[in-house]
Amino acid sequence: MYSVSDSYKKALLEKHITDTVTGSVVLKDGTSIALSDKNIVTGSLRICHELCDDYKIGTFNLGSLNIGFFDDNALGRDFSGAKITITYKIETDAGWESVPMGIFIADGQSVVRRRNTVTLTAYDYGILFDCTIGTTIRNMSGYAENIISAACERCGVVFGGIADGLPNTRITLSPSSERIQSCRDLVGWCAALLCGYAVIDRTGKLFIISARYDVDAEDPTEIIVDKLLTEAERNSIYSTDTRAWIAQMSGYSDGKAKIYKSNITREDSQAARAVYYLENNPLTEGMSESLCDLINCNWLGFIDGFMQRGITAEIYGDPALDTGDIIRCSGGDIDQRRS
């Protein structure tokens, strides 16, 4: 979660909020167009960051932006590859506070012009990874960190690092498989092996974040959350009563499907046993059966204590939330049994 002040949190909960959006569109020729409430078309701004439609570890999805704005020279500009930055600002009791919303690259094929109105679709720096991995990377070997770093260098993106504590970070890998075609393929498969997700942050850096909750060291049943959402901050929420944990996993060893069982047992009568189907990762092609078993056991040992509970919710947006943040909802129906 982006670091914000207590004044920001307080202002966001007020019944009446004074906020604004500013930004810029910088064309390839260096021309800069300022964005503000004065020229952004009402209701046209939408920013979307998501990990996946279904629960699948190892995703590297694109953040996207859609925006419409007025420009008297709309028909005479080339918006292809333009760099768009957006900042959210809210008035607090301590003055205006800003939250950057990211950097996006305009898709030249999606530009729509109507008289003096331009509508753009843009994507975060993840779009830069849609290129071939090249001979140098395909012939290299090293830890996931080294391989991801090489992919970032090829794509011109800064590598922000890998979350602490992920499994398989010290396994030597080789991206020689022909199943790996693009740099985004490569980063995604590395993230899957590490039991994480690949995301682009607000500054355009690539990070590998954990697919597992952080829990309190003294009380492993207590999840560390990035934000507690009150009833006033959401429209609706549906939650299942059944929690699930990964009792066993179907993975691949030396190219063959194999079942791995967790050593964890649950006394909770509401906790259901679940099976996770791990895809056949091309980064493990050519590895010995024993090494594949080690990788899969490391993976399962990292996530088998991860309790899942189905949640569908609509919440009022907080621009400070990041992809992968852990939130807890309180108040209303969600508290009938637990938060």
SERO-4910 file (N, C-alpha, C, O; in steps of 0.05 Angstrom, whole numbers):
BEGIN
 pado doro    nc1    nc2    nc3   cac1   cac2   cac3    cc1    cc2    cc3    oc1    oc2    oc3
  Met    A     17    -24      0      0      0      0     18     25      0     37     26     15
  Tyr    A     10     44    -17     26     69    -18     24     83      9      2     84     21
  Ser    A     46     93     18     47    106     44     31    132     44     37    151     29
  Val    A     12    134     62     -5    158     64     -6    166     94     -1    150    112
  Ser    A    -14    191     98    -16    201    126    -42    194    139    -61    185    125
  Asp    A    -44    197    165    -69    194    179    -90    214    170   -114    208    169
  Ser    A    -81    237    162    -99    258    152   -112    249    126   -136    254    122
  Tyr    A    -97    235    109   -108    224     84   -130    203     91   -152    204     79
  Lys    A   -124    185    109   -143    164    116   -169    176    128   -191    167    122
  Lys    A   -165    197    144   -188    210    156   -205    224    135   -229    222    135
  Ala    A   -192    238    116   -206    253     96   -222    234     77   -244    241     68
  Leu    A   -211    210     72   -224    191     54   -250    180     66   -267    171     51
  Leu    A   -253    182     92   -277    171    105   -298    193    109   -321    186    117
  Glu    A   -292    218    103   -311    239    106   -334    236     86   -331    225     65
  Lys    A   -357    246     94   -381    245     76   -376    263     51   -385    256     29
  His    A   -363    285     55   -358    303     33   -328    305     29   -313    314     46
  Ile    A   -318    296      5   -290    295     -2   -284    316    -23   -299    319    -43
  Thr    A   -262    331    -19   -253    349    -40   -228    336    -52   -207    335    -39
  Asp    A   -229    327    -77   -206    314    -89   -204    323   -118   -223    335   -129
  Thr    A   -182    316   -131   -178    323   -159   -157    304   -171   -144    289   -157
  Val    A   -156    304   -197   -136    288   -212   -120    306   -230   -131    323   -244
  Thr    A    -94    303   -229    -76    318   -247    -58    298   -261    -56    274   -254
  Gly    A    -45    307   -282    -26    289   -296    -16    302   -322    -19    326   -326
  Ser    A     -5    286   -339      5    296   -364      6    274   -385      8    250   -378
  Val    A      5    282   -410     10    264   -433     34    275   -447     33    297   -458
  Val    A     56    260   -448     80    268   -461     83    252   -487     87    228   -486
  Leu    A     82    266   -510     85    252   -536    114    245   -541    132    255   -528
  Lys    A    118    228   -561    145    220   -568    163    243   -577    187    242   -574
  Asp    A    151    264   -588    167    287   -596    172    307   -574    184    328   -578
  Gly    A    164    299   -549    169    316   -526    147    335   -518    148    348   -497
  Thr    A    127    338   -535    104    355   -529     89    345   -504     83    321   -502
  Ser    A     84    363   -486     70    355   -461     43    369   -460     40    393   -464
  Ile    A     23    352   -454     -5    362   -451    -13    358   -421    -14    335   -412
  Ala    A    -19    379   -408    -27    378   -380    -55    367   -377    -73    373   -393
  Leu    A    -59    350   -357    -86    339   -351    -96    349   -324    -80    351   -305
  Ser    A   -121    355   -323   -134    364   -298   -164    360   -300   -174    351   -321
  Asp    A   -178    368   -279   -207    366   -280   -219    384   -302   -241    380   -311
  Lys    A   -203    404   -311   -213    423   -330   -215    411   -358   -233    418   -374
  Asn    A   -198    391   -365   -199    380   -392   -203    350   -393   -205    339   -415
  Ile    A   -204    336   -371   -210    308   -371   -240    304   -373   -256    317   -358
  Val    A   -249    288   -392   -278    283   -396   -289    269   -371   -279    249   -362
  Thr    A   -311    280   -361   -323    269   -336   -331    240   -340   -344    233   -359
  Gly    A   -322    224   -321   -328    195   -321   -312    178   -340   -317    154   -343
  Ser    A   -292    191   -353   -276    176   -373   -251    162   -362   -240    145   -375
  Leu    A   -243    170   -338   -218    160   -327   -222    133   -312   -238    132   -293
  Arg    A   -208    113   -321   -210     87   -308   -182     74   -307   -169     71   -328
  Ile    A   -173     66   -283   -147     53   -280   -153     25   -268   -167     23   -248
  Cys    A   -142      5   -280   -147    -23   -272   -121    -37   -267   -104    -39   -284
  His    A   -118    -48   -243    -95    -66   -236   -107    -91   -225   -122    -90   -205
  Glu    A   -100   -114   -236   -110   -139   -226    -90   -161   -230    -73   -160   -249
  Leu    A    -91   -181   -213    -72   -203   -215    -82   -224   -235    -67   -234   -251
  Cys    A   -108   -231   -233   -119   -252   -251   -149   -253   -247   -159   -245   -227
  Asp    A   -162   -264   -267   -191   -269   -265   -197   -292   -245   -215   -290   -229
  Asp    A   -181   -312   -247   -183   -335   -229   -158   -337   -212   -137   -325   -220
  Tyr    A   -159   -351   -190   -136   -353   -173   -115   -370   -186   -117   -395   -188
  Lys    A    -94   -357   -196    -73   -371   -210    -46   -357   -204    -43   -334   -210
  Ile    A    -29   -372   -191     -3   -361   -183     15   -359   -208     15   -376   -225
  Gly    A     31   -338   -209     50   -334   -231     41   -315   -252     54   -313   -273
  Thr    A     19   -301   -248     10   -283   -268     27   -258   -270     39   -249   -251
  Phe    A     27   -246   -294     40   -221   -299     21   -205   -317     26   -202   -341
  Asn    A      0   -195   -305    -20   -180   -320    -13   -151   -323      3   -140   -308
  Leu    A    -25   -138   -343    -19   -110   -348    -39    -92   -332    -62    -98   -330
  Gly    A    -28    -70   -321    -45    -49   -311    -54    -33   -335    -38    -28   -354
  Ser    A    -79    -23   -335    -89     -8   -358   -101     18   -349   -111     21   -327
  Leu    A   -102     37   -368   -114     63   -363   -130     70   -387   -121     67   -410
  Asn    A   -154     80   -382   -171     92   -403   -178    120   -395   -186    126   -373
  Ile    A   -174    139   -414   -179    167   -407   -188    182   -432   -178    177   -454
  Gly    A   -206    201   -428   -214    219   -450   -209    248   -441   -214    255   -418
  Phe    A   -199    264   -459   -194    292   -452   -197    310   -477   -196    301   -499
  Phe    A   -201    335   -471   -204    355   -493   -177    366   -501   -160    372   -484
  Asp    A   -173    368   -527   -148    378   -539   -154    391   -565   -164    378   -584
  Asp    A   -150    417   -567   -157    432   -591   -141    423   -616   -149    429   -638
  Asn    A   -119    409   -611   -103    399   -634   -104    369   -635    -85    356   -643
  Ala    A   -127    358   -628   -130    329   -626   -124    315   -652   -112    293   -652
  Leu    A   -132    326   -674   -129    313   -700   -100    315   -711    -93    300   -729
  Gly    A    -84    333   -700    -58    337   -711    -35    324   -695    -12    328   -701
  Arg    A    -42    309   -674    -21    297   -657    -19    267   -661    -38    253   -668
  Asp    A      6    257   -657     11    228   -657     13    219   -628     32    225   -615
  Phe    A     -7    204   -619     -8    196   -591      4    168   -587      5    158   -564
  Ser    A     13    156   -608     25    129   -606     50    130   -588     68    145   -592
  Gly    A     50    113   -567     73    111   -549     75    134   -530     96    136   -516
  Ala    A     55    151   -528     56    173   -509     57    163   -481     45    142   -474
  Lys    A     71    177   -464     73    169   -436     53    185   -419     54    210   -420
  Ile    A     36    171   -404     16    184   -388     21    180   -359     24    157   -350
  Thr    A     21    201   -343     23    199   -314     -2    211   -302    -12    232   -311
  Ile    A    -11    199   -280    -35    208   -267    -30    210   -237    -17    192   -225
  Thr    A    -39    231   -224    -36    234   -195    -63    241   -183    -77    259   -193
  Tyr    A    -70    228   -161    -94    233   -146    -87    252   -123    -67    247   -109
  Lys    A   -104    272   -118    -99    291    -96   -125    294    -80   -147    295    -91
  Ile    A   -122    295    -54   -145    298    -36   -138    320    -15   -116    321     -5
  Glu    A   -158    336     -9   -154    357     10   -159    346     38   -180    335     44
  Thr    A   -138    348     55   -140    339     83   -138    362    102   -135    385     94
  Asp    A   -141    356    128   -138    378    148   -110    389    149   -105    409    163
  Ala    A    -91    376    136    -64    385    135    -56    397    108    -33    403    103
  Gly    A    -76    399     91    -70    409     64    -75    388     43    -85    366     49
  Trp    A    -66    393     18    -70    374     -4    -49    352     -2    -25    357      3
  Glu    A    -58    326     -5    -39    303     -5    -42    289    -32    -64    284    -42
  Ser    A    -19    281    -43    -18    269    -70    -12    239    -69      5    230    -52
  Val    A    -24    224    -86    -18    195    -89    -14    190   -119    -33    192   -135
  Pro    A     11    183   -128     15    176   -156      1    151   -164      0    132   -148
  Met    A    -11    151   -188    -27    129   -197    -13    112   -218    -25     92   -228
  Gly    A     12    119   -225     27    102   -243     34    116   -269     26    139   -274
  Ile    A     50    101   -285     59    111   -311     49     91   -332     52     67   -329
  Phe    A     38    102   -354     26     85   -374     35     93   -402     42    117   -407
  Ile    A     36     74   -420     44     79   -448     20     76   -466      7     54   -466
  Ala    A     13     96   -481    -11     96   -498     -8     76   -521     13     74   -534
  Asp    A    -30     62   -526    -31     43   -549    -41     59   -573    -64     68   -574
  Gly    A    -23     62   -593    -29     78   -616    -52     67   -633    -64     82   -648
  Gln    A    -57     41   -630    -79     29   -646   -106     34   -634   -127     28   -647
  Ser    A   -107     44   -610   -133     48   -596   -141     77   -593   -160     83   -578
  Val    A   -127     95   -606   -133    123   -603   -159    130   -618   -163    122   -641
  Val    A   -177    144   -604   -202    152   -616   -203    183   -615   -201    194   -593
  Arg    A   -208    195   -638   -210    225   -639   -238    232   -649   -247    222   -669
  Arg    A   -251    250   -634   -276    261   -643   -275    291   -639   -278    302   -617
  Arg    A   -271    305   -661   -267    334   -661   -244    341   -641   -221    335   -647
  Asn    A   -250    355   -619   -229    363   -601   -227    344   -576   -217    352   -555
  Thr    A   -237    320   -579   -236    301   -557   -219    277   -564   -223    265   -586
  Val    A   -201    269   -547   -184    246   -551   -190    225   -530   -191    232   -506
  Thr    A   -192    200   -538   -195    178   -518   -172    159   -522   -167    149   -544
  Leu    A   -157    154   -501   -133    137   -502   -136    113   -484   -148    114   -463
  Thr    A   -125     91   -494   -121     66   -478    -91     63   -474    -76     64   -494
  Ala    A    -82     59   -450    -54     57   -445    -49     34   -425    -67     25   -411
  Tyr    A    -24     25   -425    -16      2   -407      9      9   -392     25     26   -400
  Asp    A     12     -4   -369     37      1   -353     61    -11   -367     59    -23   -388
  Tyr    A     84     -9   -354    109    -18   -366    110    -48   -371    129    -58   -384
  Gly    A     90    -63   -362     90    -92   -368     87    -97   -398     95   -118   -408
  Ile    A     76    -77   -412     73    -80   -441    101    -82   -455    103    -94   -477
  Leu    A    121    -72   -443    148    -72   -454    160   -100   -454    180   -106   -468
  Phe    A    148   -118   -438    158   -146   -437    147   -164   -459    154   -187   -460
  Asp    A    130   -153   -476    119   -169   -498    138   -168   -522    132   -160   -544
  Cys    A    163   -177   -516    183   -180   -537    197   -207   -533    196   -219   -512
  Thr    A    211   -216   -554    225   -242   -553    247   -240   -532    258   -219   -527
  Ile    A    254   -263   -520    274   -263   -499    303   -260   -510    321   -251   -496
  Gly    A    307   -266   -535    333   -263   -547    352   -286   -541    348   -301   -522
  Thr    A    372   -288   -557    392   -310   -555    407   -309   -529    412   -330   -516
  Thr    A    416   -286   -520    432   -284   -496    418   -294   -472    429   -310   -456
  Ile    A    392   -286   -468    377   -296   -445    371   -325   -447    372   -340   -428
  Arg    A    364   -335   -471    357   -363   -475    380   -381   -468    376   -404   -459
  Asn    A    405   -372   -472    428   -388   -467    440   -385   -439    460   -398   -432
  Met    A    428   -367   -423    439   -362   -397    428   -382   -376    408   -395   -381
  Ser    A    440   -383   -353    430   -399   -330    436   -383   -305    456   -368   -304
  Gly    A    419   -386   -285    424   -372   -260    399   -373   -243    379   -386   -250
  Tyr    A    400   -359   -220    377   -358   -203    355   -341   -216    360   -326   -235
  Ala    A    330   -344   -206    307   -329   -217    313   -299   -217    306   -285   -236
  Glu    A    326   -290   -196    332   -261   -194    350   -252   -217    346   -231   -229
  Asn    A    370   -269   -225    388   -262   -247    373   -262   -273    377   -244   -290
  Ile    A    355   -281   -277    341   -284   -303    321   -261   -306    318   -249   -327
  Ile    A    306   -255   -284    287   -233   -285    301   -206   -290    292   -189   -305
  Ser    A    324   -203   -277    340   -178   -280    349   -175   -309    348   -153   -320
  Ala    A    357   -197   -322    365   -196   -350    341   -189   -368    345   -174   -387
  Ala    A    318   -200   -362    294   -193   -378    287   -164   -375    279   -150   -394
  Cys    A    290   -153   -350    284   -125   -345    304   -107   -361    296    -87   -373
  Glu    A    329   -115   -361    349    -99   -375    342    -99   -405    345    -78   -419
  Arg    A    334   -122   -416    327   -123   -444    303   -105   -451    302    -94   -473
  Cys    A    285   -103   -432    260    -88   -437    262    -59   -428    243    -44   -433
  Gly    A    284    -52   -416    287    -24   -407    271    -17   -383    262      6   -380
  Val    A    266    -36   -365    251    -32   -341    268    -38   -316    284    -57   -316
  Val    A    265    -22   -296    281    -26   -271    269    -49   -255    245    -51   -252
  Phe    A    286    -68   -246    277    -90   -230    278    -82   -200    300    -76   -190
  Gly    A    255    -82   -188    253    -73   -160    260    -95   -140    267    -88   -117
  Gly    A    259   -120   -148    267   -142   -130    245   -162   -125    223   -160   -136
  Ile    A    253   -182   -109    235   -205   -102    228   -203    -73    245   -197    -56
  Ala    A    203   -208    -66    194   -207    -38    211   -227    -21    219   -247    -31
  Asp    A    216   -220      4    231   -237     22    216   -263     28    192   -264     29
  Gly    A    232   -284     30    221   -309     40    208   -328     20    197   -349     27
  Leu    A    208   -320     -6    196   -337    -26    213   -363    -31    237   -362    -28
  Pro    A    200   -385    -38    214   -410    -42    229   -410    -69    223   -395    -87
  Asn    A    249   -428    -71    262   -434    -96    279   -411   -108    285   -410   -132
  Thr    A    286   -392    -91    302   -369   -101    331   -377   -106    346   -362   -119
  Arg    A    340   -400    -95    367   -409    -99    369   -434   -115    387   -451   -111
  Ile    A    351   -437   -134    351   -459   -154    362   -448   -180    352   -427   -190
  Thr    A    381   -461   -192    392   -452   -218    373   -459   -240    366   -483   -243
  Leu    A    366   -439   -256    346   -443   -277    358   -437   -304    378   -423   -307
  Ser    A    345   -448   -325    353   -442   -352    328   -437   -369    310   -455   -370
  Pro    A    325   -415   -383    302   -409   -400    305   -420   -428    296   -406   -447
  Ser    A    316   -443   -431    322   -454   -458    298   -465   -472    298   -469   -496
  Ser    A    276   -471   -457    253   -483   -469    240   -465   -490    237   -441   -487
  Glu    A    232   -478   -512    218   -463   -534    190   -454   -525    178   -438   -539
  Arg    A    180   -465   -503    154   -456   -493    155   -428   -483    135   -415   -480
  Ile    A    179   -419   -477    183   -391   -467    189   -374   -491    211   -376   -502
  Gln    A    171   -357   -500    175   -341   -524    181   -312   -518    199   -300   -530
  Ser    A    166   -300   -499    169   -271   -494    181   -267   -466    182   -285   -449
  Cys    A    190   -243   -461    201   -236   -435    179   -237   -414    184   -243   -390
  Arg    A    154   -231   -422    132   -233   -403    127   -262   -396    121   -269   -373
  Asp    A    129   -280   -415    128   -309   -409    148   -316   -388    142   -329   -368
  Leu    A    173   -307   -393    195   -315   -375    191   -305   -347    195   -320   -328
  Val    A    183   -280   -344    179   -268   -317    156   -282   -303    157   -288   -279
  Gly    A    134   -288   -319    112   -302   -307    119   -330   -297    110   -338   -275
  Trp    A    134   -345   -312    142   -372   -304    161   -371   -279    160   -388   -262
  Cys    A    178   -350   -279    195   -347   -255    178   -341   -230    183   -352   -209
  Ala    A    158   -323   -234    140   -317   -211    125   -341   -202    122   -345   -178
  Ala    A    117   -358   -220    102   -383   -213    120   -401   -197    111   -413   -177
  Leu    A    145   -404   -205    164   -421   -191    169   -411   -163    174   -427   -144
  Leu    A    168   -384   -159    173   -372   -133    148   -369   -116    149   -358    -94
  Cys    A    126   -379   -126    100   -376   -113     93   -347   -108     87   -338    -86
  Gly    A     94   -332   -130     88   -303   -129     75   -293   -154     67   -308   -171
  Tyr    A     72   -267   -155     60   -253   -178     80   -231   -187     96   -221   -171
  Ala    A     79   -225   -212     95   -203   -223     78   -178   -226     56   -180   -238
  Val    A     87   -156   -216     71   -131   -218     89   -108   -224    113   -108   -218
  Ile    A     78    -88   -237     92    -62   -242     81    -42   -222     57    -39   -219
  Asp    A    100    -29   -208     91    -10   -187     85     18   -199     86     22   -223
  Arg    A     80     37   -182     72     64   -190     94     79   -204     88     98   -219
  Thr    A    119     71   -200    141     85   -213    151     71   -238    170     80   -250
  Gly    A    138     48   -245    146     33   -269    166     11   -264    177      0   -283
  Lys    A    171      5   -238    190    -17   -232    175    -44   -231    151    -45   -224
  Leu    A    190    -65   -237    178    -92   -235    185   -105   -208    208   -103   -199
  Phe    A    165   -116   -195    169   -130   -170    156   -158   -172    137   -162   -186
  Ile    A    168   -177   -157    155   -203   -153    145   -203   -124    160   -202   -105
  Ile    A    118   -204   -122    106   -204    -95     96   -231    -87     92   -248   -105
  Ser    A     93   -236    -62     85   -262    -52     56   -268    -57     39   -250    -56
  Ala    A     50   -293    -62     22   -302    -65     11   -311    -39    -12   -322    -38
  Arg    A     25   -308    -17     16   -317      9     12   -294     28     26   -274     26
  Tyr    A     -6   -297     46    -10   -277     66     14   -274     84     29   -293     88
  Asp    A     18   -251     95     37   -247    117     22   -252    143      1   -241    147
  Val    A     34   -268    161     21   -274    186     39   -265    209     63   -262    206
  Asp    A     26   -260    232     41   -252    256     59   -274    265     51   -297    267
  Ala    A     84   -267    271    104   -287    279     96   -302    305    102   -325    308
  Glu    A     83   -287    323     76   -300    348     49   -314    347     43   -332    362
  Asp    A     32   -305    328      6   -318    324      1   -322    295    -11   -305    281
  Pro    A      9   -346    284      6   -351    255    -22   -350    245    -26   -349    220
  Thr    A    -42   -351    262    -70   -349    253    -79   -320    248   -100   -315    237
  Glu    A    -62   -301    256    -69   -273    253    -56   -262    228    -31   -260    226
  Ile    A    -72   -255    208    -62   -244    183    -55   -215    186    -70   -199    198
  Ile    A    -32   -207    175    -24   -179    175    -37   -166    151    -31   -173    128
  Val    A    -53   -146    156    -68   -133    134    -56   -106    128    -45    -92    145
  Asp    A    -59    -97    103    -50    -71     94    -71    -49    102    -64    -26    107
  Lys    A    -96    -57    102   -117    -38    108   -142    -52    118   -150    -73    107
  Leu    A   -155    -40    138   -181    -49    147   -203    -32    134   -203     -8    138
  Leu    A   -221    -45    119   -242    -30    106   -267    -31    123   -277    -52    130
  Thr    A   -277     -7    131   -301     -5    147   -326     -9    129   -324     -9    104
  Glu    A   -349    -12    141   -374    -15    126   -379     10    109   -391      7     88
  Ala    A   -370     33    118   -374     58    103   -358     59     77   -364     76     60
  Glu    A   -338     42     74   -320     43     51   -327     23     29   -312     19     10
  Arg    A   -349      9     32   -356    -11     12   -386    -11      6   -402     -3     23
  Asn    A   -392    -20    -17   -420    -22    -25   -433    -48    -17   -454    -49     -5
  Ser    A   -420    -70    -23   -431    -96    -17   -409   -117    -15   -387   -113    -25
  Ile    A   -415   -139     -2   -395   -160      1   -409   -187      5   -430   -189     19
  Tyr    A   -399   -207     -8   -408   -234     -4   -384   -251      3   -363   -249     -9
  Ser    A   -388   -267     24   -366   -285     32   -377   -313     37   -399   -316     48
  Thr    A   -362   -333     30   -369   -361     36   -362   -367     65   -344   -354     76
  Asp    A   -376   -386     76   -370   -394    103   -347   -414    104   -335   -418    125
  Thr    A   -342   -426     81   -321   -448     80   -294   -436     74   -290   -422     55
  Arg    A   -275   -443     91   -247   -436     86   -233   -461     75   -240   -484     82
  Ala    A   -214   -457     57   -200   -480     45   -170   -478     49   -160   -456     50
  Trp    A   -157   -500     51   -128   -501     53   -118   -522     34   -131   -542     28
  Ile    A    -94   -518     24    -82   -537      4    -71   -561     18    -50   -561     30
  Ala    A    -86   -583     17    -78   -608     29    -59   -624     12    -42   -639     22
  Gln    A    -62   -621    -14    -43   -634    -33    -42   -618    -59    -59   -602    -65
  Met    A    -21   -623    -73    -16   -609    -98     -9   -628   -120      6   -648   -116
  Ser    A    -19   -623   -144    -12   -638   -167      9   -622   -183      3   -600   -193
  Gly    A     33   -632   -185     55   -619   -198     68   -637   -219     58   -659   -225
  Tyr    A     91   -628   -230    105   -644   -250    133   -649   -241    147   -631   -231
  Ser    A    142   -674   -245    169   -681   -238    180   -697   -262    170   -718   -270
  Asp    A    202   -686   -274    214   -698   -298    193   -702   -320    193   -722   -334
  Gly    A    175   -682   -322    155   -682   -343    130   -698   -338    112   -699   -355
  Lys    A    129   -712   -315    106   -729   -308     91   -717   -285    103   -707   -266
  Ala    A     64   -720   -286     47   -710   -264     52   -726   -239     55   -751   -240
  Lys    A     51   -713   -216     57   -726   -191     42   -712   -168     39   -687   -169
  Ile    A     33   -727   -149     18   -715   -126     36   -711   -102     52   -729    -95
  Tyr    A     35   -688    -90     50   -681    -66     31   -674    -44     13   -658    -48
  Lys    A     34   -687    -21     16   -683      1     28   -665     23     52   -666     29
  Ser    A     11   -648     34     20   -630     55     23   -645     81      9   -664     86
  Asn    A     41   -635     98     45   -647    125     27   -633    145     26   -642    168
  Ile    A     13   -612    137     -4   -597    156    -31   -610    158    -43   -619    138
  Thr    A    -42   -612    182    -69   -621    187    -85   -598    200    -74   -581    214
  Arg    A   -111   -598    195   -128   -577    205   -150   -589    223   -164   -608    215
  Glu    A   -152   -578    248   -173   -587    266   -199   -571    262   -220   -578    273
  Asp    A   -197   -549    247   -220   -532    242   -240   -547    225   -235   -555    203
  Ser    A   -265   -551    236   -285   -567    222   -295   -553    197   -305   -566    179
  Gln    A   -292   -526    196   -301   -512    172   -280   -510    151   -285   -500    129
  Ala    A   -255   -519    156   -234   -517    137   -235   -541    118   -232   -564    126
  Ala    A   -239   -535     92   -241   -556     72   -214   -563     60   -197   -545     56
  Arg    A   -210   -588     54   -185   -596     40   -187   -589     11   -207   -594     -2
  Ala    A   -165   -577      0   -165   -569    -28   -140   -580    -42   -120   -587    -29
  Val    A   -142   -582    -69   -120   -591    -85   -112   -568   -104   -130   -556   -116
  Tyr    A    -87   -562   -105    -77   -541   -124    -63   -555   -147    -47   -573   -143
  Tyr    A    -70   -547   -172    -58   -559   -195    -37   -540   -206    -43   -519   -218
  Leu    A    -12   -547   -202     11   -531   -210     18   -538   -239     21   -561   -246
  Glu    A     20   -517   -256     25   -522   -284     54   -533   -288     71   -529   -271
  Asn    A     57   -546   -311     84   -556   -318    101   -533   -327     99   -523   -349
  Asn    A    119   -525   -309    136   -501   -313    159   -507   -333    175   -525   -327
  Pro    A    161   -493   -355    183   -499   -374    210   -493   -363    230   -503   -374
  Leu    A    212   -478   -341    238   -473   -329    249   -499   -315    273   -500   -309
  Thr    A    232   -519   -311    242   -544   -299    248   -565   -320    256   -587   -312
  Glu    A    244   -559   -345    250   -579   -366    279   -587   -365    297   -570   -363
  Gly    A    284   -613   -366    312   -624   -366    323   -628   -338    345   -638   -335
  Met    A    308   -619   -317    318   -623   -290    313   -652   -281    295   -665   -291
  Ser    A    329   -661   -262    326   -688   -252    300   -690   -235    289   -670   -226
  Glu    A    291   -714   -232    266   -719   -216    270   -709   -188    251   -697   -176
  Ser    A    293   -714   -176    298   -706   -148    297   -675   -145    287   -665   -125
  Leu    A    308   -661   -165    308   -631   -164    280   -621   -167    272   -602   -154
  Cys    A    265   -633   -185    237   -625   -189    220   -630   -164    204   -613   -156
  Asp    A    226   -652   -151    212   -658   -126    219   -637   -104    201   -628    -90
  Leu    A    244   -629   -103    252   -609    -84    238   -583    -89    228   -570    -70
  Ile    A    237   -574   -114    223   -549   -121    194   -550   -114    183   -531   -102
  Asn    A    181   -573   -120    152   -575   -115    146   -576    -85    127   -565    -75
  Cys    A    163   -590    -70    160   -592    -41    165   -565    -28    151   -557     -9
  Asn    A    185   -550    -38    189   -523    -28    165   -505    -32    157   -490    -15
  Trp    A    154   -508    -56    130   -492    -64    106   -498    -46     94   -480    -35
  Leu    A    100   -524    -43     78   -532    -26     82   -525      3     64   -516     17
  Gly    A    107   -528     13    113   -522     40    110   -492     47    105   -485     70
  Phe    A    112   -476     26    109   -447     30     80   -439     32     73   -420     46
  Ile    A     63   -453     17     35   -444     15     14   -462     28     -9   -455     28
  Asp    A     22   -485     38      2   -504     48    -13   -494     73    -34   -504     80
  Gly    A     -2   -473     86    -17   -462    109    -35   -439    102    -47   -426    119
  Phe    A    -36   -433     76    -51   -410     66    -81   -417     65    -89   -433     49
  Met    A    -96   -403     82   -125   -408     84   -139   -390     64   -135   -366     63
  Gln    A   -157   -402     47   -172   -386     27   -201   -386     35   -212   -406     45
  Arg    A   -213   -363     29   -242   -360     34   -254   -343     11   -244   -321      6
  Gly    A   -274   -353     -2   -285   -339    -25   -298   -312    -18   -315   -311      0
  Ile    A   -289   -291    -31   -300   -264    -25   -306   -250    -52   -289   -250    -70
  Thr    A   -330   -239    -54   -336   -221    -76   -345   -195    -64   -364   -194    -47
  Ala    A   -333   -172    -71   -339   -147    -58   -337   -124    -78   -323   -125    -97
  Glu    A   -353   -104    -72   -351    -78    -85   -344    -57    -64   -358    -54    -45
  Ile    A   -321    -44    -68   -313    -24    -48   -308      3    -61   -303      5    -85
  Tyr    A   -311     23    -44   -304     50    -54   -274     51    -57   -259     44    -39
  Gly    A   -265     61    -79   -236     60    -86   -219     77    -67   -226     99    -60
  Asp    A   -197     66    -59   -176     80    -45   -152     80    -63   -139     59    -66
  Pro    A   -145    103    -75   -122    103    -94    -95     95    -81    -76     90    -96
  Ala    A    -94     93    -55    -69     85    -42    -65     54    -42    -43     45    -37
  Leu    A    -86     39    -48    -84     10    -48    -67      1    -73    -70     12    -94
  Asp    A    -51    -19    -68    -34    -30    -90    -44    -59    -97    -57    -72    -81
  Thr    A    -36    -68   -120    -42    -95   -129    -29   -115   -109     -5   -112   -103
  Gly    A    -44   -134    -99    -34   -154    -81    -36   -146    -52    -29   -162    -35
  Asp    A    -46   -122    -46    -50   -115    -18    -70   -133     -4    -89   -143    -17
  Ile    A    -67   -138     21    -85   -154     37   -104   -135     52    -94   -118     68
  Ile    A   -130   -137     48   -149   -120     62   -167   -137     79   -172   -160     72
  Arg    A   -178   -125    100   -197   -139    116   -222   -122    118   -221    -97    122
  Cys    A   -245   -134    115   -271   -119    116   -284   -124    143   -284   -146    153
  Ser    A   -294   -103    155   -308   -105    180   -334    -90    179   -338    -73    162
  Gly    A   -353    -98    197   -379    -85    197   -398    -99    178   -390   -107    156
  Gly    A   -424   -101    185   -444   -112    167   -443   -142    166   -435   -155    186
  Asp    A   -451   -154    144   -454   -182    141   -429   -198    145   -429   -220    155
  Ile    A   -406   -185    138   -381   -199    140   -374   -207    169   -358   -226    173
  Asp    A   -386   -193    188   -380   -198    216   -399   -218    229   -399   -221    254
  Gln    A   -416   -231    214   -435   -249    226   -420   -272    240   -430   -282    261
  Arg    A   -398   -280    229   -382   -301    242   -354   -293    248   -342   -299    269
  Arg    A   -342   -278    229   -314   -269    232   -308   -247    213   -323   -243    194
  Ser    A   -286   -232    217   -279   -211    199   -259   -221    179   -250   -206    161
***
